[in-house]
């Protein structure tokens, strides 16, 4: 009978000094270690009557032990190990609030991120930039975050403007620069400086060269899209006198609506809608000279039926540009509702939509949890202090597994019935006679 393998420490190295394998912060870790903090809090229905009791203190200590190991591994000689450690830290930071843990180690984390961005390759730089975003989201606006941005800001700007760096790294750093500046900066000069840096990047898309076939060059398009979206995010917190200066982009952005890249067309359209919204807030009688030409372009994109484009892309484009056209023509915004736990948030303007979409992209599945627990995000979206629910309230909110099963079965039957009517060819027979 073979002998059982001995479990080694995370800090051990293999024979011959080979890089050690990193056990990443997995979905299973997140679900187990955050059960009492995240999953149950964000979904009251997840509380079951016969669920096992969880030792919160023990799981927290276990999580912190793992995270300390990951922080140490960001200094490893192996690039693969460093990148895996960065990704694991990203997963943990997006799924839990770790303010106190990070506060004690913020300088170590900042130094590790700076080193990985400066010396790492493309994938490692992207992971480090993503971790920097989450670090600032966790810390919120304050002196500590300002110190982090003072260290990382110049490094991020250098990569963004470095034409020899990889496009993916420049794209990630542009996004990180915009988000970190949005969170931490109280210095208006730093805000304008960051916006100018991003503006210099995406404005190159206005003068992109075309070949003899009239097809635009798309080598740097992903970078231009990220820089444009980061710049738009910062525009939402600009003083009105600066917004008035930036309205001149309304005459240049329509040229990007003809770009071959879907993401660029959508980014340009949403930025146009946001600029019109801000322009009308500053001046109720705002008048745009080329309104007819612009609405014609937007209407064409909202009803685009080109066969050479994928159906999914056409569906997404039409959906976005219907809203953009309505915003430009009718000054209207289709209100959206976001549910998280027992709370609801209404997105009723383009400024709020832009901010929500940016942080959702960074936090992923952890967005709902952070909306419930993160003081900074709740302040951004004017949600007030976190809602604390006691055990009795949670017990009244939960539903049994059997009740959920009945509800899902009824919803499935109703959906099947509705779809069957639409698919029944006999329903359309009368139209042809």
HELIX and SHEET records of a PDB file:
HELIX    1   1 UNK A   15  UNK A   17  5                                   3    
HELIX    2   2 UNK A   27  UNK A   33  1                                   7    
HELIX    3   3 UNK A   35  UNK A   39  3                                   5    
HELIX    4   4 UNK A   40  UNK A   42  1                                   3    
HELIX    5   5 UNK A   44  UNK A   46  5                                   3    
HELIX    6   6 UNK A   56  UNK A   73  1                                  18    
HELIX    7   7 UNK A   79  UNK A   95  1                                  17    
HELIX    8   8 UNK A   99  UNK A  119  1                                  21    
HELIX    9   9 UNK A  122  UNK A  139  1                                  18    
HELIX   10  10 UNK A  143  UNK A  161  1                                  19    
HELIX   11  11 UNK A  167  UNK A  184  1                                  18    
HELIX   12  12 UNK A  188  UNK A  202  1                                  15    
HELIX   13  13 UNK A  203  UNK A  205  5                                   3    
HELIX   14  14 UNK A  221  UNK A  235  1                                  15    
HELIX   15  15 UNK A  240  UNK A  246  1                                   7    
HELIX   16  16 UNK A  247  UNK A  251  5                                   5    
HELIX   17  17 UNK A  253  UNK A  258  5                                   6    
HELIX   18  18 UNK A  262  UNK A  282  1                                  21    
HELIX   19  19 UNK A  291  UNK A  302  1                                  12    
HELIX   20  20 UNK A  311  UNK A  330  1                                  20    
HELIX   21  21 UNK A  350  UNK A  363  1                                  14    
HELIX   22  22 UNK A  364  UNK A  366  5                                   3    
HELIX   23  23 UNK A  367  UNK A  373  1                                   7    
HELIX   24  24 UNK A  375  UNK A  380  1                                   6    
HELIX   25  25 UNK A  391  UNK A  397  1                                   7    
HELIX   26  26 UNK A  401  UNK A  423  1                                  23    
HELIX   27  27 UNK A  425  UNK A  432  5                                   8    
SHEET    1   A 2 UNK A 336  UNK A 340  0                                        
SHEET    2   A 2 UNK A 343  UNK A 347 -1                                        
END                                                                             
